Amino acid sequence: MAQTGQSELIHSPEVRAARSLIRWTADELAAASVLSVATIRRAELKESETALTAANDLAIRRALETAGVEFIDENGGGPGVRLRKQHKKRT
């Protein structure tokens, strides 16, 4: 689930973890996703899938992916997030 356009919905713990990885506040994620802070906070409240609309789910996913977050498939261990590996620039 590492690329945008998947049918799998974001889970609340993924949003919280992703935000923590990139050290964003709820306000920063709201600005990057063009959603309200209240929508971000509601998305983070549950312990499983969020109650987001498909459009809001996609907006959050795209904002986080643009910031360097990768969403990881469940693969039997549960869904998760990680930072995209940074490619070193050649000099």
C-alpha positions in Angstrom: 0.0 0.0 0.0 2.9 2.3 -0.6 1.3 4.4 -3.4 -1.7 6.7 -3.6 -4.7 5.4 -5.4 -5.3 2.3 -3.3 -8.8 1.3 -2.2 -7.6 0.6 1.4 -8.7 3.3 3.9 -6.4 5.0 6.3 -6.6 3.8 9.9 -6.5 6.4 12.8 -3.3 5.0 14.2 -1.6 5.4 10.8 -2.5 9.1 10.7 -1.2 9.6 14.2 2.0 7.7 13.6 2.6 9.4 10.2 2.2 12.8 11.7 4.6 11.9 14.5 7.2 10.6 12.0 7.3 13.9 10.1 6.8 16.0 13.2 3.7 17.7 12.0 1.0 19.2 14.2 -2.6 18.7 13.4 -2.7 22.2 12.1 0.2 21.5 9.6 -1.6 18.3 8.3 -4.8 20.3 8.0 -3.1 23.0 5.9 -1.3 20.4 3.7 -4.4 18.4 3.1 -6.7 21.5 2.8 -9.0 20.1 5.5 -10.0 21.5 8.9 -8.1 20.8 12.1 -11.4 19.3 13.4 -11.5 16.8 10.6 -7.9 15.8 11.3 -8.6 15.4 15.0 -11.8 13.3 14.3 -9.7 11.1 11.9 -7.2 10.4 14.7 -9.8 9.5 17.4 -10.7 6.0 16.6 -8.6 2.8 17.1 -9.2 1.4 13.6 -10.6 2.9 10.4 -11.5 6.5 10.3 -14.9 7.9 9.6 -13.5 10.1 6.8 -15.1 10.5 3.4 -13.2 9.0 0.6 -12.1 12.5 -0.6 -10.9 13.5 2.8 -9.1 10.1 3.3 -7.3 10.7 -0.1 -6.4 14.3 0.8 -4.7 13.2 4.1 -3.0 10.3 2.4 -1.6 12.5 -0.4 -0.4 15.2 2.0 1.4 12.6 4.1 2.9 10.8 1.1 4.1 14.1 -0.3 5.8 14.8 3.0 7.7 11.5 2.7 5.4 8.9 4.5 4.8 5.5 3.0 1.8 3.4 3.9 2.6 -0.2 4.5 0.3 -3.2 3.7 -1.1 -5.2 6.6 0.9 -8.3 5.5 -0.6 -10.2 8.5 1.0 -7.8 11.0 -1.4 -4.8 10.7 -1.1 -1.7 8.5 1.6 0.8 9.3 3.6 3.7 8.1 7.3 4.5 7.6 9.4 7.3 6.1 10.4 6.9 2.5 14.1 6.1 2.1 16.0 9.3 1.2 18.1 8.9 -1.9 21.5 10.5 -1.6 22.4 13.1 -4.1 25.5 12.3 -6.2 28.1 15.0 -6.3 
